């Protein structure tokens, strides 16, 4: 039985010669003849993903051990299954990023769905001078595992994880300050409850500001140092909400009577996206009054009006602003994340081929060269995912010339030297063929 199959990997060449009919549903496995070094293909439908079995193709270069190569090819096949069965469904439902980048994001969490592997077919072929192993493999899966993972990742992919750092300064007699981690802080508590009720994850700030001047950070939310951005990102945050609310007394005794107290809350709050360079998503500056029979209650009422508005059934103020900004901007941010990719050990010819590889074999959308010299290049790449997801792909396939044909030059491999928020340092290594 011969069929033509469309590629599930961008840019992969297709030469399908086989298909397998599984008892639980139709899952097609295409594979190429040896020697030509052409692409691979394994077409999986979403229905098949939930049928109890997943079948796909994995590849790996053969160096010293066929057993080690077989294990890596199985892992490669599992990656394809995760990308198709979970990544694409989550992407289609959330509109955040494409299946490949989300599949990479969740692979470390979802690899457990690939159980009881059975190799259906195995072959070796030469890709130029590199011996390659290609296997067709079937995994048994539990439908509940697939569904639970999809549900979890839909929530995580659709809603960014937030960290809230708001300092409250009350000009009362005596002056009172509620810091970033204070249990008595009003604004952070209200904002946290608001977003949790909207289905967001709000992270505990913990010790991310240790060693930094909290007062300076709060007073200058548009100039946050990289140290804080990196710490918040390392703690799992996608968006940082940071700033200061100052509460000042007002005199309204002529209107309300001498025993009635009034304060106003003035604040400047910034929202920063932490996936890339730490771009500002929005800034909120406002002044809101609050009144009560005693000073502290009046001051806290002003903070509440600033944060959530006067009617909790109709949120206003900072909560409404932040929610609308995330709703409108986050999808665009995740689809067009900017990552600085620094590559060493690569010459001009290799860099040209590798640039094409990135856009054909990964989810990278655009490559914008920043600089180049004899020893390497610096690029800005646009990628619909975190830098850690792209680094994971580069590291895993760093010895696979089927994925990255640039590795065929001088028989090189790729090593990820370091990765952090918005930056990847990559190195081509090899002594020549």
Secondary structure as GFF3:
##gff-version 3
##sequence-region A 1 433
A	DSSP	beta_strand	20	22	.	.	.	ID=ss1
A	DSSP	beta_strand	25	30	.	.	.	ID=ss2
A	DSSP	beta_strand	41	43	.	.	.	ID=ss3
A	DSSP	alpha_helix	46	49	.	.	.	ID=ss4
A	DSSP	beta_strand	53	61	.	.	.	ID=ss5
A	DSSP	alpha_helix	66	82	.	.	.	ID=ss6
A	DSSP	pi_helix	83	87	.	.	.	ID=ss7
A	DSSP	alpha_helix	88	94	.	.	.	ID=ss8
A	DSSP	alpha_helix	99	110	.	.	.	ID=ss9
A	DSSP	three_ten_helix	111	113	.	.	.	ID=ss10
A	DSSP	beta_strand	115	127	.	.	.	ID=ss11
A	DSSP	beta_strand	130	140	.	.	.	ID=ss12
A	DSSP	alpha_helix	143	158	.	.	.	ID=ss13
A	DSSP	beta_strand	162	170	.	.	.	ID=ss14
A	DSSP	beta_strand	176	178	.	.	.	ID=ss15
A	DSSP	alpha_helix	186	197	.	.	.	ID=ss16
A	DSSP	beta_strand	202	203	.	.	.	ID=ss17
A	DSSP	alpha_helix	214	219	.	.	.	ID=ss18
A	DSSP	alpha_helix	226	234	.	.	.	ID=ss19
A	DSSP	beta_strand	239	250	.	.	.	ID=ss20
A	DSSP	alpha_helix	253	256	.	.	.	ID=ss21
A	DSSP	beta_strand	261	273	.	.	.	ID=ss22
A	DSSP	beta_strand	280	292	.	.	.	ID=ss23
A	DSSP	alpha_helix	295	308	.	.	.	ID=ss24
A	DSSP	alpha_helix	317	335	.	.	.	ID=ss25
A	DSSP	beta_strand	337	344	.	.	.	ID=ss26
A	DSSP	alpha_helix	348	361	.	.	.	ID=ss27
A	DSSP	beta_strand	366	373	.	.	.	ID=ss28
A	DSSP	beta_strand	376	383	.	.	.	ID=ss29
A	DSSP	alpha_helix	387	396	.	.	.	ID=ss30
A	DSSP	three_ten_helix	405	411	.	.	.	ID=ss31
A	DSSP	beta_strand	413	420	.	.	.	ID=ss32
A	DSSP	beta_strand	423	429	.	.	.	ID=ss33
###
